[in-house]
Amino acid sequence: MSFLAPFFLFAGLAIAVPILVHLRRRKTKERFAFPSLMFLEEVPHATIKRRRLRDLLLLALRSLAVLLLALAFAQPALRSGFATTGEPTTEVFILVDRSASMTIGDRWNRAKELVQTHVQSLGPGDAVTLALFDETVELPLISVTDVAQASRVLDETEPRDRRTLLASSLRVIRPMILDLLGDPLRPSSADVVIVSDFQRNSALDLDEVRLPAGAKLTLLSVGEPSTDPNRWVRDVELHRGAGPNASPGRERVRVSATLGQEDAVLEGRVRVSLWLDGREMESKTVTVTGRSTAIAFEPIALDAERVSKGEVRVEPDYFADDDVFYFTASAADALTVLVVEGRREGAGLFVQRALESLEAPRYRVERTRRGEITTADLQGKHVVVLQDAGSVQGSSAAALQTFVEAGGGVLVAYGRESIGTRLPAWLDLRANDDVKQSRSGIRLVSVARDHPVFRTLDGGDWGSAPFFRHFELNASSSAPAQAPTANPAQSSEQGGEQNGAQGGTQSAVLARFDNGDVALAERRLGEGRVIAVASTLDTDWNDFPRQGVFLGWLDRSMQYLGVFRASEDSYTVGQPSLVEVSRDRSLEWVLQPSDGEATHLRLDGQDEGDTAVGDEVLLNFEVAGHNSLRPPGTDVSSGRWFAANLDRSESELMIADLAVLEAQLKPDLEERAVTAGLNPDLPPRSFWWLVLYALLLLLVSEGFIASRLPARTQLSRS
Amino acid sequence: MTVASPSPRPRQGATTRIDRYLDPRVLGRIGNLQVLAKTVVEGFVSGLHRSPFLGRSMDFAEYRSYLPGDDIRQIDWKLYSRSDRYYVKQFEGDTNTNLTVLMDASASMAYGGSDTTGNPSKIEYAKYLAASLGYLTQKQRDRIGLMVLGNGIRKVVPNGAKQLQTILVELDATRAEGELDLDPVLAQIAGGIRRRGLIALLSDLYEPSDQILRAVSKLQVRGADVVVFHILDPTEVALPFSDTVELEDLESGGRMAIEPEVLRDRYQERIQRHIAEVKDGLVRAGADYHLTMTDEPLDQSLHRYLSTRLWSMKSR
């Protein structure tokens, strides 16, 4: 036995403390003359002796407690096999790959046979821990001696639509092996058996999960190289604006797909087809060359009112799970924008053209000259852009206020028309009516890059555009924006500085000029948002619209003000996916693949893997295909459809070199050198925790014995 | 040692002066047994508002025929004139009583003392009591005797009407030492009894109760009326030690380390049972028993003695 921290053994000298206390108490015992011990001797003398014994026992326990504490801190370690009890046994950790690639041919059946053969070779007393892994790990059996259970569990298991990640399983079993080999009371050896097809790209991040020294590794492969290359549909994209719409509410969309194949050298022809709602829309034979090949289908018309279930299929090969790519498609939601301009003709034209040039989302833009803004004008609009619009007063201001309070957005840009004109107080963020001028132009700095209107535009050159004239805005506080909002997820994401009171006067700084003036500011009113720009949104007062970042900023500003979130065309199985559901209708939901079993969910953020924020929840799709999410008791067809696909990294079926893999997984020489001092094969078995357990038990005993002694009472001399 | 010091017990109906003179802690300062005894008895008697010649009864008891040797002054001449016979008048008080004080002076009686418990030691208290009894007895013209017990019968002062001075001298010289085994000692005393009388046993009675009863019964068999003053110090009943102590037996010299907290209840239970057994046994046997604590005023003990004596005379 050795000690990993022997210095702490000196703490054992503290044992002198209870002994000294005991001796001191003994010395204080006084002697008195007493008339007769007759009656004292008649009292059961064992009591006195027992008390004396208990005192000694307490002394011993307390001294032992001090010693154990010092011993525990010194971290005693045993060489393997030393001071252990019982016959050495073997714990076999069987790691079985159940990823999608195990469905190829008879890989799964061979894997089960290999496991069965291996467990039959185990001796009595050996235990089995079974880990089923893909990108996640499940441990249906942990250290069971009935090794036949492993085969029974595998008989009831099927591969899943998941990719393989060997490191995930090793990360789980590594601490278990360390515990096993470090247990001084249980002499054991650890065998790690991995049964897999050992795809090359499954062996990622293995450096962190090397097996502990002393564990024996066995790799049982069921993968075999195929003469035919695996081909798959890598990705599908929807290109909107593919032509004039057939009718209102419908949209023409072109579908393109990317095909992948393993062997970059091979070239072959393969048949690819596009299916929509169960109907084959188009089929063609294409030549696949290199690692990936892009193809495009003829435009299809999508309905805005319903979601179509689409598939791109490639000719089936020996790995069928990646031959279909599932997606959903519908006519894209459009953001409707009303651009209001002042007397300067064409002031809003630049904004209108810029928005109409965007595809996702599409924008329907109406432009109007200054005049009366009625409730009818605002009907169906998501955002109003006041581009150098001049004065907005009276009923127009009231209608606009109602619009914003109900959740609408307003983008205010000040220009020459704003000079001497007034906006309602809730809308006007100018500090005064003075126009600041700069001959060489001032630049944008201090952009709140974590704000949604700037996010993902990090690479943009915001400081290149000169601003020659601008108004000074009065939002200048440095506090972060915490305005109330209907969508907590979005409000919590906001960056920027904040100023003013709650409600209609609260504002946050989104960007500043290099002279310190506020360039962009945001204000909340009710459910809606207002963003003010200190200068024009055309080139009248600045060159900002000429910059490459302008279109992206405008697009994100419109989506932010219009509270727009584009829906995804497809998701990946096993990856947490944020989807939007109307949780007002129900907390209980059913997720059901089109040809699978329904799963009941409670989307209140309480279940594992379900993070509910506002109307968005984080879902894990378990099965590739079209999944219907609906309230319980409703028809499958009435649900909202989501498409989920197998992670395409699973399609890479190249087999890893097992010798290299084994070398990757075995302990490195450095680790061996560290443990060589105690045992060349096994790590030192530190049993400090056992000492602590003993200490805990001892303290409990001491407390029990001490509590049985009567409390000392001190009589005072009167 | 830390002891719980009992406060003096108040006496109902007594004056402050009497209280003061009868408090054993005050008496301990007097030093002279004779003065002490006189103080106690006079104080006690004046407190009772009774004649100092209590016991010398002037009541007529009977006539008996004159016998040679009788004092001719006691012949009732009027009766002689009527009956022509010599008759002698007999009065109650004329029947002298023997009081023999058996004082335990074994080593265990040395326990107590003002330096430890605040009360007189048991031997001192026994001396006060014996002296007071002697003084009172002489006042009543009874015959008083003393036997000091310890390692057998250590001293004997025969009964007599004028023995008080001798008794007081002997008491003053008596020290608590040695051991005492009551049974053979009382058996020896019983064998020497020639005249019925009253025997007062002053002892802490550290013997098994059956032995005590057997020893006392031997006195009773010889016609003696026995009154037992069981003298104990309050602390030896209460065992008020607070911490681990080692106790040394005053008689045997044996030592024992004890945890008073552990033993106290059982010890108290045991000694109270002993007291109850002795008391019940003595009362059933016709003896008189008085548990006397050394913090008790002496007049209470005298009162008990007097009660016993009157009862003894009336029952004769």
Interface residues (C-beta under 8 A of the other chain):
Chain A: R25 T28 K29 E30 R31 F32 A33 F34 P35 S36 L37 M38 F39 L40 E41 E42 V43 P44 T47 I48 R51 R52 P710 A711 R712 T713 Q714 L715 S716 R717 S718
Chain B: M1 T2 V3 A4 S5 S7 S108 M109 A110 Y111 K122 D204 Y206 D233 E236 P240 F241 S242 D243 T244 V245 E246 L247 E248 D249 L250 E251 S252 G254 R255 M256 A257 I258 E259 E261 V262 L263 R266 Y267 R270 I271 H274
